[in-house]
Every structure is written in C-alpha cells, then in structure tokens.
Amino acid sequence: MLLHGILTTIRILPFELAVLFVRLILLIYLAVRSDYRHEIRTNYRLIFGVNRPWFWVRNAWRVGRNLALMAKIGTKFAKEFVDRGLVYGENYIKRHSLERDVHTLMASFHFGVWEYLPQFFVRQGADVAVVVSKQRDRVLDEALRRLRSSNGVKLIFQISGIFRRLSSYGVTGFMLDNTARGRSVLVHLARSIDGNELLFRVPALPFELRNRQSDRAKTDGAGVVPIFGYLQEGRLVIRIFPAGDAANAVRALLTMVKAMPEEWIFWGKAGAIKLIEAK
C-alpha cells in the first residue's frame, strides 16, 4: 500500500516536484540500506577499477529523476515526451518488425528510462509485448500493470505466450537485469590487467528463443536486440545495438554504463556481477 501511495503521489505532482520527491525518497532509502550502498560501491569498483564511495549519491540523484519520469507513463506529459523521441543507431525495430513483418526480441536493462521503450515502439505502430513477473504487493502489482500496459502494450506472464508471438510480426521485450529468477547464463564482461575475469549473469530464456525465430528473421541475423532509453537535453533518446547473443547484449550494457554510469541502477543485482580470480 505504501509503494502504491508513493506511485500515485508521483503521478499527480507536477514533474519537477515529482522528481524532487523521488530523489529525496531514494536518497533516504539508500542512506539506511548499507547493504545496497556496499553493493553499489563494489559493482562500481569491479566495472571501473576505482573506488568511489560516494557514487551512490550521484546514482540515486539520476535514478530518482528517471523513476519520476517513468511513473508519468500513461499521462499526456508522457505521450508528448515519447513523440519527441530520437533514435540513435540502426532502427532495427522499424526496419524489421514494421517494414518486413519480422518478430524482434528486445532486451533492456535497468538503465535510464527503460519503461519507455515499449511505449516508444507502440507509438511507431509496432505490436509490442513485455515479459513481466507479478509483484508480491497486489495493489502495487495492479498499479504497475496499468502503467506498463498503457497505449496498448501487452503483458506476458507465461512462456507459452511468448511462443505464440514468435510466428507473427511484433516486438517482445525482456528485462535482463532481473537475474534472480529462472535459469541464467554467465557472460564475460571484462578482464582486468592482472588477469581476473569479470562475469555478468543474465536470464537464458530470450537467447534460447533465437532458435524459434522465423527463417526470415534468421536470414536477417536473428538474435536479441539490446535497446536503451535515456533522457538527453529534455528529449527521449533511444540507442539500438545490433542483434546478437548474450555476450552481445552484455557488451552493449557495458558500453552504455561506461558512457553514463549514473543512468544504471547499480544495486539489487542479486550478485549478478562476479569476479573470477586468475589462477
């Protein structure tokens, strides 16, 4: 009930007040969660090789803005924001899903304003669905469902629903930061100067679905398309990477995180980032 009340408050507040409200909540939350502050510090050190003990403040400040923006989905404010969006990189979604009727598997991470990705491609005319899990809090679960299904985005809770979609055109999205559930695979992220290997764990399902994509999709280099959305100078920017396997998706994530570290949620990764020391 508390989280639902916070979400409702954010949606009705003017945007700048909503941003300030979420930032304060998030800063207080991380201030009392020493375990999350430790995880942020550890993950930052593993990726960048340096120690930034106060990075969590910058991280919370940026993520607070992004969460406030995503809470506005379904409002007039959000529709105008999406309609002014820009695409960087090849617009694989438009070229394949809209022009050639090929189904696209989309991968996103807890980076930037990820909840706007389905909204953006729906507004372009694509048939979009996202794979989601149920929240423990029933009231919050219903609120998030309404938000995520805005403007005709479909929600998928069962694997069978994914299989049915692969035979037709459209976009099916997966959140790869949700690494605590289901079977997963470890992917090479980076190697340090001393030979230690950094690995990142991602769900296996979206990459296994590559084998079920149509022959037309395979001809075009079928795979999972890593896509990122973030705010730049007041506009939504969509960055699309080429389709590929799990390693391709993780390389795309590393590229974006190194370019804009504050945009990624560094905590709550359930030990997804692992360091394997050289023998």
Secondary structure, DSSP 4 states (H G I P E B T S, - for coil): -HHHHHHHHHHHS-HHHHHHHHHHHHHHHHHH-HHHHHHHHHHHHHHHSS--TTHHHHHHHHHHHHHHHHTTTTSHHHHHHHHT-EEES--HIIIIIITS--EEEEEE-SBBSTTHHHHHHHHTT--EEEE----SSHHHHHHHHHHHTGGG-EEE-SHHHHHHHTTSSEEEEEETT-TTSS-EEEEEEEE-TTS-EEEEEEESHHHHGGGGS-HHHHHT--SEEEEEEEEETTEEEEEEPPPB-HHHHHHHHHHHHHH-GGGB--S--TT-EEEE---
